[in-house]
Amino acid sequence: MKLEYDIIIVGAGLVGLTTALACAHSGASVALLDRREMEPGQDSRVSALSTTSLNLFKNLGVEIEDGLQPIKDMLVTEGVPDSPWRLHFESGRSSLGAIIENPPLKAALIERVYETESIQIFAPADIQNFENNAASAIVDMGEAKLEARLLIAADGRESGLRKKSGITVQRFDYDAASLVTTISHELPHDGLAWQRIIKGGAIAVLPLTGNRSQIVWSGPRQSVEAAASIPETDFIALLFEKMDGYLGNMHCIAERQSYPLRLQVADRLSKGRIALAGDAAHIIHPLAGQGLNLGLRDAAALAEGVKVSRQTGQDIGVASLLEYEMWRDVDIRSLGALTHGIHRISGAGLAPIGHARRFGLAMINRSSMVKSQLKTRAAGVAKDLPELLR
Ligand SMILES: Cc1cc2nc3c(=O)[nH]c(=O)nc-3n(C[C@H](O)[C@H](O)[C@H](O)COP(=O)(O)OP(=O)(O)OC[C@H]3O[C@@H](n4cnc5c(N)ncnc54)[C@H](O)[C@@H]3O)c2cc1C
């Protein structure tokens, strides 16, 4: 049996689901495949969503309002929250975005995908083979073959489609990891997202709805992975000490999970009729909370290309990819370089670098122009944004 669509998307993670909705919004018929069931899953992570990502979900009718905690203040310090070595952003007129836990975000996306008639779901699906031909792309699932003009690989960091297509990557392993968990705490967070630079890494305390916060503890892989497996009372005591008692008494309300960190960027974003999106295309250090935001901008850019190709009667598997490659390349590479640089500086324990870092934080904090540019970068705002991000 052969089924035909405009687009096939492999991978129904946060990026694949959003890409399916965005392309369907552009009028395309979409087949969405995942090797696992369509479920929110056991992800302890949260996503700090930029203004443009929030616009995207609103434009696609994804209902996440109830789970969103707006970021009212953002603080990076070397030391306690009132340390003089600090960089402080207030939300003011421009928003600093909002934070949501990944499972409710994924649940809302899945619900919206099921409501969308032009998206057909195949999950769990077992891809046996695929072809990237001149006239179309074909995915072989054994009993059924799917054919489309465009094949989007949103199949995550180890993307099989990327590897089998022969698209190479530039990869740098940090020998570092991030431990994530959620805590409930005695004192209110007042919407403050606080990142404290500690020896060899950083601890981010990100506000969630109610008296709850996400902890993202990044540092040398061995010590972070060890902290993930110590008894919970010892972990809480360690955390309390690293946070100087900020937020008062606390306890863990989610599993501790650790993620090895790397910088990885594909050498190209498309080949023939295949386009890469999300972690399949790029992985950056999570310290700026931008990885998913980048993937969501991939989704919006692909959908914009599909819309324009359809309006002008061009082949969506060819015309849309030219724009896609050009528009996404600068955004991905510049953010990759920026997060890499911040990681190198924030992780350095050497006294001269530590001194320069403290001085740098204080200097930037005094410049409203530099701060405003950093805010704009984090919000994902740029000239000529795809319509869905506005
Ligand atoms: C500790 C940490 C904190 C982070 N915090 C933030 C943050 O605050 N803000 C932010 O913007 N980003 C953040 N990120 C980054 C963000 O989590 C990722 O970029 C994002 O989840 C990637 O989504 P994805 O859909 O591309 O990939 P994935 O979530 O990996 O999804 C890939 C999907 O493809 C499927 N798949 C794989 N292979 C196949 C196959 N052969 N056939 C079918 N299906 C397949 C998988 O089952 C999966 O469902 C963080 C990352 C980390 C590690």
The ligand as an ORCA input file, in Angstrom:
! r2SCAN-3c Opt
* xyz 0 1
  C      19.053     19.861     30.535
  C      18.409     20.519     29.352
  C      17.611     21.644     29.542
  C      17.053     22.300     28.430
  N      16.307     23.433     28.631
  C      15.829     24.116     27.557
  C      15.091     25.348     27.716
  O      14.858     25.844     28.817
  N      14.649     25.995     26.596
  C      14.898     25.510     25.364
  O      14.518     26.173     24.376
  N      15.560     24.333     25.174
  C      16.022     23.632     26.231
  N      16.693     22.451     26.049
  C      16.787     21.874     24.694
  C      15.520     21.104     24.324
  O      15.118     20.273     25.375
  C      15.740     20.270     23.054
  O      16.359     21.076     22.084
  C      14.407     19.759     22.497
  O      13.724     18.981     23.447
  C      14.644     18.929     21.243
  O      13.429     18.439     20.732
  P      13.382     17.547     19.417
  O      11.929     17.328     19.143
  O      14.248     18.131     18.361
  O      14.086     16.166     19.805
  P      13.589     14.966     20.721
  O      12.841     15.459     21.897
  O      14.787     14.126     20.967
  O      12.543     14.161     19.804
  C      12.941     13.267     18.806
  C      11.798     12.318     18.510
  O      12.174     11.495     17.409
  C      11.783     10.158     17.655
  N      12.642      9.272     16.862
  C      13.976      9.102     16.953
  N      14.392      8.201     16.030
  C      13.297      7.801     15.339
  C      13.084      6.889     14.266
  N      14.057      6.200     13.714
  N      11.830      6.710     13.802
  C      10.801      7.407     14.350
  N      10.943      8.281     15.369
  C      12.174      8.484     15.857
  C      11.953     10.002     19.170
  O      11.167      8.930     19.668
  C      11.486     11.373     19.658
  O      10.099     11.389     19.920
  C      17.272     21.787     27.131
  C      18.039     20.629     26.943
  C      18.623     20.004     28.032
  C      19.480     18.780     27.816
*
